[in-house]
Amino acid sequence: MAVLKEGSRPPWVGLAAAVWVQIAAGSAYTFPLYSPALKSVLGFSQQQLTIIGVANDIGENVGILPGIACNKFPPWVILLFGLCLSFFGYGVLWLAVSQTVLSLPYWVLWLALVVATNSSAWMGTAVLVTNMRNFPLSRGTVAGILKGYIGLSAAVFTEIFAMVLNDSASDLLLFLTLGIPIICLAMMYFIRACTPASGEDSSEHIHFLFTQAASLLLAIYLLTTTILKNILSLNSSISYILVGVMVILLMSPLAIPLKMTIFPSRHKRPGKLDGSSNDLTEEEVSFSQTMSLLTPISSEADLGSFREGEDISEVDMLLAVGEGAVKKKRKPRRGEDFKFREAIIKADFWLLWFAYFFGVGSGVTVLNNLAQIGVALGVNDTTILLSLFSFCNFLGRLGAGVVSEHFVRSKTIPRTFWMMITQILMIITFLLYASALSGTLYAATALLGICFGVQFGVMIPTSSELFGLKHFGIIFNFMQLGNPLGALLFSGLLAGYVYDTEAGKQQGSHCLGPNCFRLTFLVLAGVSAFGAFLSMILTIRIRPVYQMLYAAGSFRLAQASDH
């Protein structure tokens, strides 16, 4: 696989292409749009529907295989496999909902949804790992941008669902069956590994700001047009124009490589590339010290020269180690490259996993049942509710990258501090839901969307900073298992059971009133409290790591380059 010239346009082309792939990978968030059709057309109970929803979360988040594959194959192979999964999985669901094929078994539909949404894991892993490696000094920013766009995908699909597909669940599933493979085929050429630029500069900072601003403008536009669609009666021509503007906004990150093509930068760093450290400026020396911390380190290298040329017996090796001729192989330290089997035995790994598990598990329970929660509390049209959650989910993901990046550089505050803060806010949110007070539904949904998004924007760069980028694909995908396991426990077993029990008391298939989810919300409030406690412990433990990584000059270098 060809490695491209450092600082060239392809990393930014790849980031712009990744935006489209992330939108496609967000297809798992469309479940609330077609879940009512699954329930009505196929006659599922609420608990059956929530178990189907768990399949949605399992498929989306079980990414161990793509995590392994991303170290063995180029990104286009990962994307190709993902689009095949999407085509076959959503194709089966379309056959069932459109009643093209009648009486498909429940387990077939469950597996089809796992396959369909597992395409998101393959596509998301390909673009996230590639871009994190292409921009290693801006991990929080890149993770926030890419996870922000996948958070916006629900609003994008809702826009298409309402304005183009006329709220047809079968048409939406057909669109996913055909549209996702087309997007991946069109973008896979541009997503490739590049040699990172040799440092941060003001232009890179401006480019990231532009991308963040463009994504924020798109989010505001999507929320506004969704509300207009529900308030006003828009004809098909206006609807198509609004969707066309949305597509243009999705293409806005391409302005960066276009600008770099028309106005190429002639800025070069001072000093000799092949000189000694005496030839370098003080800023470059600081940068090289920082890179030595952020660059993968392998203790195998200490033994390499000794092992080359001849076979060494174990006795000779032990004697050499004792005499100091070679260094004994040591385990990696925080901030260095861990293998998965080395990371999984660390306390930090499991603290981060459980903190993430409690944060996203409780949030995804509300997301999976958002349509039913709205109806139970008197909101018949839940598209605005879903768009609001999507918009705030995006803000949380993007904001987590921006805010945590700022404070980790300026104050060396670990990113998990913001996970702790948002999980405390989630306690308040679930209590608001449980109270069912008039006017609190939309406020609670907005606040939960932000807090839910922060969990993603924090976990991804934190796992790369603690355990390195070399095996980042499998490590962060294992972390993401917290999402489906949380959905199974809190949504499938708890929320579905509580809802069906209350519906049985009302002698109907649908439950109305605050009691439908009240017990669920109270349990989730306790879950969030425990997650906040674990996040606090992890933040205290890893603070020295961030002081080592970022107090050595990386944030000062970034600030200096901005002036």
C-alpha positions as CSV (number, residue, x, y, z in Angstrom):
1,M,0.0,0.0,0.0
2,A,1.5,3.3,-1.1
3,V,2.3,5.8,1.6
4,L,1.7,9.4,0.5
5,K,3.9,12.5,1.0
6,E,3.6,14.1,4.4
7,G,1.5,17.2,4.6
8,S,0.0,16.6,1.2
9,R,-3.7,17.1,0.2
10,P,-4.7,13.4,0.4
11,P,-5.2,13.4,4.3
12,W,-7.7,16.2,3.9
13,V,-9.4,14.5,0.9
14,G,-9.6,11.4,3.0
15,L,-11.1,13.3,5.9
16,A,-13.8,14.8,3.6
17,A,-14.5,11.4,2.1
18,A,-14.7,9.9,5.7
19,V,-17.6,12.4,6.4
20,W,-19.8,10.6,3.8
21,V,-18.8,7.2,5.0
22,Q,-19.6,8.2,8.6
23,I,-23.1,9.4,7.5
24,A,-23.6,6.0,5.8
25,A,-22.3,4.2,8.9
26,G,-24.9,5.9,11.0
27,S,-27.6,3.8,9.4
28,A,-28.0,2.0,12.8
29,Y,-29.5,5.2,14.2
30,T,-32.4,4.9,11.7
31,F,-34.0,2.1,13.8
32,P,-36.6,4.4,15.4
33,L,-37.8,5.4,11.9
34,Y,-38.7,1.9,10.8
35,S,-39.2,0.1,14.2
36,P,-43.0,1.1,14.3
37,A,-43.4,-0.7,10.9
38,L,-41.6,-3.8,12.3
39,K,-44.1,-3.8,15.2
40,S,-47.3,-3.2,13.2
41,V,-46.5,-5.2,10.0
42,L,-44.9,-8.1,11.7
43,G,-47.0,-8.0,14.9
44,F,-44.2,-7.8,17.4
45,S,-44.7,-7.0,21.1
46,Q,-42.7,-4.2,22.7
47,Q,-40.3,-6.7,24.3
48,Q,-39.7,-8.4,21.0
49,L,-39.1,-5.0,19.4
50,T,-36.6,-4.0,22.1
51,I,-34.8,-7.3,21.6
52,I,-34.6,-6.5,17.9
53,G,-33.2,-3.1,19.0
54,V,-30.5,-5.0,20.9
55,A,-29.6,-6.7,17.6
56,N,-29.2,-3.2,16.1
57,D,-26.8,-2.2,18.9
58,I,-24.8,-5.5,18.8
59,G,-24.3,-5.3,15.1
60,E,-23.2,-1.6,15.2
61,N,-20.7,-2.1,18.1
62,V,-19.2,-5.5,17.8
63,G,-16.1,-4.5,15.8
64,I,-13.5,-6.9,17.0
65,L,-13.0,-8.4,13.5
66,P,-12.7,-5.1,11.7
67,G,-10.4,-4.0,14.5
68,I,-8.1,-6.9,13.7
69,A,-8.5,-6.5,9.9
70,C,-7.5,-2.8,9.9
71,N,-3.9,-3.8,10.8
72,K,-3.8,-6.4,8.0
73,F,-5.7,-4.9,5.1
74,P,-5.9,-1.5,3.4
75,P,-9.0,0.6,4.2
76,W,-10.8,-0.1,0.9
77,V,-10.9,-3.8,1.7
78,I,-12.6,-3.1,5.1
79,L,-15.1,-0.7,3.4
80,L,-15.8,-3.3,0.7
81,F,-16.7,-5.9,3.3
82,G,-18.9,-3.4,5.1
83,L,-20.9,-2.5,2.1
84,C,-21.6,-6.2,1.4
85,L,-22.9,-6.7,4.9
86,S,-25.1,-3.6,4.5
87,F,-26.6,-4.7,1.2
88,F,-27.5,-8.2,2.4
89,G,-28.7,-7.2,5.9
90,Y,-30.9,-4.3,5.0
91,G,-32.1,-6.2,1.9
92,V,-33.6,-9.0,4.1
93,L,-35.3,-6.4,6.3
94,W,-36.8,-4.7,3.2
95,L,-38.1,-8.0,2.0
96,A,-39.9,-8.5,5.3
97,V,-41.3,-5.0,5.8
98,S,-42.4,-4.5,2.2
99,Q,-44.0,-8.0,2.5
100,T,-42.2,-9.1,-0.7
101,V,-41.4,-12.3,1.3
102,L,-44.0,-13.3,3.9
103,S,-43.5,-15.0,7.3
104,L,-39.8,-14.7,7.7
105,P,-38.8,-16.2,11.1
106,Y,-38.1,-13.8,14.0
107,W,-34.5,-15.1,14.3
108,V,-33.8,-14.5,10.6
109,L,-34.8,-10.8,11.0
110,W,-32.8,-10.6,14.2
111,L,-29.7,-11.9,12.4
112,A,-30.4,-9.7,9.4
113,L,-30.3,-6.6,11.6
114,V,-27.1,-7.7,13.2
115,V,-25.5,-8.2,9.8
116,A,-26.9,-4.9,8.5
117,T,-25.7,-2.7,11.3
118,N,-22.4,-4.6,11.7
119,S,-21.5,-2.8,8.4
120,S,-21.3,0.3,10.5
121,A,-18.5,-1.2,12.6
122,W,-16.5,-2.1,9.5
123,M,-17.0,1.3,7.8
124,G,-16.5,3.3,11.0
125,T,-13.3,1.4,11.9
126,A,-11.8,1.9,8.4
127,V,-12.2,5.7,8.4
128,L,-11.6,6.4,12.1
129,V,-8.4,4.3,12.4
130,T,-7.0,5.7,9.1
131,N,-7.7,9.3,10.0
132,M,-6.5,9.0,13.6
133,R,-3.2,7.8,12.2
134,N,-3.1,10.5,9.5
135,F,-3.6,13.2,12.2
136,P,-1.9,11.7,15.3
137,L,-1.4,15.1,17.1
138,S,-5.1,16.0,16.8
139,R,-6.7,12.8,17.9
140,G,-9.4,14.4,20.0
141,T,-10.3,16.8,17.3
142,V,-10.5,14.2,14.5
143,A,-12.5,11.8,16.7
144,G,-14.9,14.6,17.6
145,I,-15.4,15.5,14.0
146,L,-15.9,12.0,12.7
147,K,-18.1,10.8,15.6
148,G,-20.0,14.1,15.3
149,Y,-20.9,13.4,11.7
150,I,-22.0,9.8,12.6
151,G,-24.2,11.4,15.3
152,L,-25.7,13.7,12.6
153,S,-26.5,10.8,10.4
154,A,-29.9,10.2,12.2
155,A,-31.0,13.7,11.3
156,V,-29.7,13.3,7.7
157,F,-31.7,10.0,7.3
158,T,-34.7,11.6,9.0
159,E,-34.6,14.5,6.5
160,I,-34.5,12.0,3.6
161,F,-37.2,9.9,5.2
162,A,-39.6,12.8,5.7
163,M,-39.0,14.9,2.6
164,V,-38.1,12.4,-0.1
165,L,-39.5,9.0,1.0
166,N,-42.8,10.3,2.4
167,D,-42.3,8.5,5.8
168,S,-42.3,5.1,4.1
169,A,-40.4,2.5,6.2
170,S,-40.1,0.1,3.3
171,D,-38.7,2.8,1.0
172,L,-36.2,3.8,3.7
173,L,-34.9,0.2,4.0
174,L,-34.6,0.0,0.2
175,F,-32.7,3.3,0.2
176,L,-30.3,1.9,2.9
177,T,-29.9,-1.4,0.9
178,L,-28.8,0.4,-2.3
179,G,-27.5,3.8,-1.1
180,I,-24.9,2.8,1.5
181,P,-23.0,0.5,-1.0
182,I,-23.0,3.3,-3.6
183,I,-21.5,5.8,-1.1
184,C,-18.8,3.4,0.0
185,L,-17.9,2.5,-3.6
186,A,-17.6,6.2,-4.4
187,M,-15.4,7.1,-1.4
188,M,-13.2,4.1,-0.8
189,Y,-10.5,5.3,-3.2
190,F,-9.9,8.5,-1.3
191,I,-9.6,6.9,2.2
192,R,-6.0,5.8,2.5
193,A,-3.0,5.9,4.9
194,C,-0.8,8.9,4.7
195,T,2.5,9.9,6.4
196,P,1.4,12.5,9.0
197,A,2.7,16.1,8.6
198,S,5.8,16.8,10.8
199,G,3.9,19.0,13.2
200,E,1.0,21.2,13.8
201,D,0.7,24.7,12.2
202,S,-1.8,27.5,12.0
203,S,-3.2,26.3,8.7
204,E,-4.1,22.9,10.1
205,H,-5.8,24.5,13.1
206,I,-7.8,26.7,10.7
207,H,-8.8,23.7,8.6
208,F,-10.1,21.9,11.6
209,L,-12.0,25.0,12.7
210,F,-13.6,25.2,9.2
211,T,-14.6,21.5,9.3
212,Q,-16.1,21.9,12.8
213,A,-18.0,25.1,11.7
214,A,-19.3,23.4,8.6
215,S,-20.6,20.4,10.6
216,L,-22.2,22.8,13.1
217,L,-23.9,24.7,10.3
218,L,-25.2,21.4,8.8
219,A,-26.5,20.4,12.2
220,I,-28.4,23.6,12.7
221,Y,-29.8,23.4,9.1
222,L,-31.0,19.8,9.7
223,L,-32.8,20.7,12.9
224,T,-34.4,23.8,11.3
225,T,-35.7,22.1,8.2
226,T,-37.0,19.1,10.2
227,I,-39.0,21.5,12.4
228,L,-40.3,23.4,9.3
229,K,-41.4,20.2,7.7
230,N,-43.5,19.4,10.7
231,I,-45.0,22.9,11.1
232,L,-45.5,23.8,7.5
233,S,-46.9,21.9,4.5
234,L,-44.0,21.8,2.1
235,N,-44.5,20.6,-1.5
236,S,-42.2,18.1,-3.1
237,S,-40.2,20.7,-5.1
238,I,-39.3,22.6,-1.9
239,S,-38.5,19.4,-0.1
240,Y,-36.1,18.3,-2.8
241,I,-34.4,21.7,-2.8
242,L,-33.9,21.5,1.0
243,V,-32.4,18.0,0.6
244,G,-30.1,19.3,-2.2
245,V,-28.8,22.1,0.1
246,M,-28.1,19.4,2.7
247,V,-26.0,17.5,0.2
248,I,-24.0,20.6,-0.6
249,L,-23.3,21.2,3.1
250,L,-22.1,17.6,3.4
251,M,-19.6,18.3,0.6
252,S,-18.2,21.4,2.4
253,P,-15.1,19.7,3.9
254,L,-13.9,19.2,0.3
255,A,-13.2,23.0,0.3
256,I,-10.0,22.4,2.3
257,P,-8.2,20.2,-0.3
258,L,-9.6,22.4,-3.1
259,K,-8.2,25.5,-1.4
260,M,-4.8,23.7,-0.9
261,T,-4.8,22.9,-4.6
262,I,-5.6,26.5,-5.8
263,F,-3.4,28.2,-3.1
264,P,-0.6,25.8,-2.3
265,S,1.3,26.6,0.9
266,R,5.0,27.4,0.6
267,H,5.6,27.4,4.3
268,K,8.5,25.2,5.5
269,R,9.8,24.6,8.9
270,P,13.2,26.1,9.7
271,G,16.2,23.9,10.2
272,K,17.8,21.0,8.3
273,L,15.9,17.8,8.0
274,D,19.0,15.7,8.2
275,G,20.9,17.8,10.7
276,S,21.8,17.1,14.3
277,S,19.9,18.4,17.2
278,N,22.3,21.4,17.3
279,D,20.9,22.6,14.0
280,L,17.3,22.6,15.2
281,T,15.4,25.5,16.8
282,E,14.3,25.4,20.4
283,E,10.7,24.8,19.2
284,E,11.7,21.9,17.0
285,V,13.6,20.3,19.9
286,S,10.5,20.6,22.0
287,F,8.5,19.1,19.2
288,S,10.9,16.1,18.8
289,Q,10.7,15.5,22.6
290,T,6.9,15.4,22.4
291,M,6.9,13.1,19.3
292,S,9.2,10.7,21.2
293,L,6.3,10.4,23.7
294,L,3.5,10.1,21.2
295,T,5.4,7.8,18.8
296,P,4.9,4.1,19.2
297,I,7.7,2.5,21.2
298,S,8.6,-1.1,21.1
299,S,10.8,-2.7,23.7
300,E,11.6,-5.4,21.1
301,A,13.9,-2.9,19.5
302,D,16.3,-3.0,22.5
303,L,17.1,-6.7,21.7
304,G,17.1,-6.4,18.0
305,S,20.8,-5.6,17.3
306,F,21.9,-8.3,19.8
307,R,19.7,-11.0,18.2
308,E,20.7,-10.2,14.6
309,G,23.4,-12.4,12.9
310,E,23.4,-15.5,15.0
311,D,21.3,-17.6,17.3
312,I,21.6,-16.9,21.0
313,S,21.0,-19.5,23.7
314,E,18.7,-18.7,26.6
315,V,21.7,-18.9,29.0
316,D,23.8,-16.5,26.9
317,M,20.8,-14.1,26.7
318,L,20.3,-14.2,30.5
319,L,24.0,-13.5,31.1
320,A,23.9,-10.7,28.6
321,V,21.0,-9.1,30.4
322,G,22.7,-9.5,33.7
323,E,25.9,-7.8,32.4
324,G,23.9,-5.0,30.9
325,A,24.9,-5.9,27.3
326,V,21.2,-5.8,26.3
327,K,18.1,-4.5,28.0
328,K,15.5,-6.9,29.3
329,K,12.3,-6.7,27.4
330,R,9.7,-4.7,29.4
331,K,6.0,-4.3,29.3
332,P,4.7,-1.1,27.6
333,R,3.9,1.9,29.8
334,R,0.9,4.1,29.5
335,G,1.1,6.2,26.3
336,E,3.1,3.5,24.5
337,D,1.7,0.9,22.0
338,F,0.0,-2.0,23.8
339,K,-1.1,-5.2,22.2
340,F,-4.7,-6.1,23.0
341,R,-3.7,-8.9,25.4
342,E,-1.4,-6.5,27.2
343,A,-4.1,-3.7,27.4
344,I,-6.9,-6.0,28.6
345,I,-5.1,-6.9,31.9
346,K,-4.7,-3.2,32.9
347,A,-7.0,-1.6,35.5
348,D,-7.2,1.6,33.4
349,F,-8.6,-0.5,30.5
350,W,-11.5,-1.9,32.6
351,L,-12.2,1.4,34.4
352,L,-12.6,3.1,31.0
353,W,-14.7,0.2,29.7
354,F,-17.2,0.2,32.6
355,A,-17.4,4.0,32.7
356,Y,-18.3,3.9,29.0
357,F,-20.6,0.9,29.4
358,F,-22.7,2.7,32.1
359,G,-22.7,6.0,30.1
360,V,-23.7,4.7,26.6
361,G,-25.8,1.8,27.9
362,S,-28.2,4.0,29.7
363,G,-28.3,6.5,26.8
364,V,-28.9,4.0,24.1
365,T,-31.8,2.6,26.1
366,V,-33.6,5.9,25.7
367,L,-32.6,6.2,22.0
368,N,-34.0,2.7,21.2
369,N,-37.3,3.5,22.9
370,L,-37.5,7.1,22.0
371,A,-40.6,6.7,19.7
372,Q,-42.5,4.7,22.4
373,I,-41.4,7.2,25.2
374,G,-42.8,10.1,23.1
375,V,-46.1,8.3,22.4
376,A,-46.4,7.3,26.1
377,L,-46.0,11.0,27.1
378,G,-48.4,12.3,24.5
379,V,-46.2,13.1,21.5
380,N,-47.6,11.3,18.5
381,D,-45.1,12.6,15.9
382,T,-41.6,11.7,17.3
383,T,-39.5,12.9,14.3
384,I,-38.8,16.2,15.9
385,L,-37.8,14.4,19.1
386,L,-35.4,12.1,17.1
387,S,-33.9,15.1,15.3
388,L,-33.4,17.0,18.5
389,F,-31.6,14.0,20.1
390,S,-29.5,13.6,16.9
391,F,-28.6,17.3,16.9
392,C,-27.6,17.3,20.5
393,N,-25.8,14.0,20.2
394,F,-23.7,15.6,17.4
395,L,-23.0,18.6,19.7
396,G,-21.8,16.3,22.4
397,R,-19.5,14.4,20.1
398,L,-18.0,17.4,18.4
399,G,-17.9,19.4,21.7
400,A,-16.1,16.6,23.5
401,G,-13.4,16.7,21.0
402,V,-13.0,20.4,21.0
403,V,-13.3,21.0,24.8
404,S,-11.2,18.0,25.9
405,E,-8.5,18.9,23.3
406,H,-8.3,22.4,24.7
407,F,-8.1,21.4,28.4
408,V,-5.8,18.5,27.9
409,R,-3.3,20.8,26.2
410,S,-3.7,23.8,28.4
411,K,-4.3,22.2,31.8
412,T,-3.4,18.5,31.2
413,I,-6.9,17.6,32.4
414,P,-7.7,14.0,31.3
415,R,-10.6,13.7,28.8
416,T,-12.4,11.4,31.2
417,F,-13.1,14.4,33.5
418,W,-15.8,15.4,30.9
419,M,-17.2,11.8,30.9
420,M,-17.7,12.2,34.7
421,I,-19.4,15.6,34.4
422,T,-21.8,14.5,31.7
423,Q,-22.7,11.3,33.6
424,I,-23.6,13.4,36.6
425,L,-25.9,15.5,34.3
426,M,-27.4,12.2,33.0
427,I,-28.6,11.5,36.6
428,I,-30.6,14.8,36.4
429,T,-31.8,14.0,32.9
430,F,-33.3,10.6,33.9
431,L,-35.0,12.1,37.0
432,L,-36.6,14.7,34.6
433,Y,-37.9,11.9,32.4
434,A,-39.2,10.0,35.5
435,S,-41.0,13.1,36.8
436,A,-42.9,13.5,33.5
437,L,-43.4,17.2,34.2
438,S,-45.0,19.2,31.5
439,G,-42.5,20.7,29.1
440,T,-39.5,18.6,30.3
441,L,-39.5,16.0,27.6
442,Y,-37.7,18.0,25.0
443,A,-35.3,19.5,27.5
444,A,-34.4,16.1,28.9
445,T,-34.0,14.7,25.4
446,A,-31.7,17.5,24.4
447,L,-29.6,17.2,27.5
448,L,-29.3,13.5,27.2
449,G,-28.3,13.7,23.6
450,I,-25.3,16.0,24.5
451,C,-24.3,13.8,27.4
452,F,-24.6,10.6,25.3
453,G,-22.4,12.1,22.5
454,V,-19.7,13.1,24.9
455,Q,-19.1,9.4,25.9
456,F,-18.0,8.6,22.3
457,G,-16.0,11.8,21.9
458,V,-14.0,11.0,25.1
459,M,-13.6,7.2,25.0
460,I,-12.0,7.1,21.5
461,P,-9.0,9.5,21.9
462,T,-8.5,8.4,25.5
463,S,-8.1,4.7,24.5
464,S,-5.5,5.8,21.9
465,E,-3.6,8.0,24.3
466,L,-3.4,5.3,27.0
467,F,-2.8,2.3,24.8
468,G,-1.3,3.7,21.6
469,L,-2.4,3.8,17.9
470,K,-0.8,0.6,16.6
471,H,-3.6,-1.7,17.9
472,F,-6.1,1.1,18.3
473,G,-8.6,-0.6,16.0
474,I,-9.2,-3.7,18.1
475,I,-8.9,-1.8,21.4
476,F,-11.5,0.8,20.8
477,N,-13.8,-1.7,19.1
478,F,-13.7,-3.8,22.3
479,M,-14.5,-0.7,24.3
480,Q,-17.6,-0.2,22.1
481,L,-19.0,-3.6,23.2
482,G,-20.3,-1.6,26.2
483,N,-23.0,-0.2,23.9
484,P,-24.7,-3.4,22.9
485,L,-24.3,-5.0,26.3
486,G,-25.8,-2.0,27.9
487,A,-28.7,-2.1,25.4
488,L,-29.3,-5.8,26.1
489,L,-29.3,-5.3,29.9
490,F,-31.1,-2.0,30.2
491,S,-33.2,-1.8,27.1
492,G,-34.0,-5.4,26.1
493,L,-34.4,-6.8,29.6
494,L,-35.4,-3.8,31.7
495,A,-37.2,-1.3,29.6
496,G,-39.1,-3.8,27.4
497,Y,-40.3,-5.8,30.4
498,V,-41.5,-2.7,32.3
499,Y,-43.3,-1.4,29.2
500,D,-45.1,-4.7,28.4
501,T,-46.0,-5.1,32.1
502,E,-47.6,-1.7,32.2
503,A,-49.3,-2.2,28.8
504,G,-50.8,-5.5,30.2
505,K,-52.3,-3.6,33.1
506,Q,-53.9,-1.2,30.5
507,Q,-55.2,-4.2,28.6
508,G,-53.6,-3.1,25.3
509,S,-50.6,-3.5,23.1
510,H,-49.6,0.1,23.6
511,C,-48.7,1.7,26.9
512,L,-49.7,5.3,27.7
513,G,-48.7,7.5,30.6
514,P,-45.5,8.2,32.7
515,N,-45.5,4.8,34.4
516,C,-44.5,3.0,31.1
517,F,-40.8,3.9,31.6
518,R,-40.7,5.5,35.1
519,L,-39.0,2.5,36.8
520,T,-36.6,2.3,33.9
521,F,-35.5,5.9,34.3
522,L,-35.0,5.6,38.0
523,V,-32.7,2.6,37.5
524,L,-30.8,4.4,34.7
525,A,-30.2,7.3,37.1
526,G,-28.5,5.0,39.5
527,V,-26.5,3.4,36.7
528,S,-25.2,6.9,35.7
529,A,-24.2,7.7,39.2
530,F,-22.0,4.6,39.4
531,G,-20.5,5.4,35.9
532,A,-19.7,8.9,37.2
533,F,-17.9,7.4,40.2
534,L,-15.8,5.1,38.0
535,S,-14.9,8.1,35.6
536,M,-13.7,10.1,38.6
537,I,-11.4,7.2,39.8
538,L,-10.0,6.8,36.3
539,T,-9.4,10.6,35.9
540,I,-7.4,10.7,39.1
541,R,-5.4,7.6,38.1
542,I,-4.4,8.8,34.6
543,R,-3.7,12.5,35.4
544,P,0.1,11.8,35.6
545,V,0.0,10.3,32.1
546,Y,-1.5,13.4,30.6
547,Q,1.1,15.6,32.4
548,M,3.8,13.5,30.8
549,L,2.3,13.5,27.3
550,Y,1.2,17.1,27.1
551,A,3.3,19.1,29.6
552,A,6.4,18.2,27.6
553,G,5.6,20.9,25.0
554,S,3.0,19.7,22.6
555,F,0.3,22.1,23.7
556,R,2.9,25.0,23.8
557,L,4.0,24.1,20.3
558,A,0.4,24.1,19.1
559,Q,-0.2,27.5,20.7
560,A,3.0,29.0,19.3
561,S,2.1,27.9,15.8
562,D,-1.2,29.7,16.1
563,H,0.5,33.1,16.4
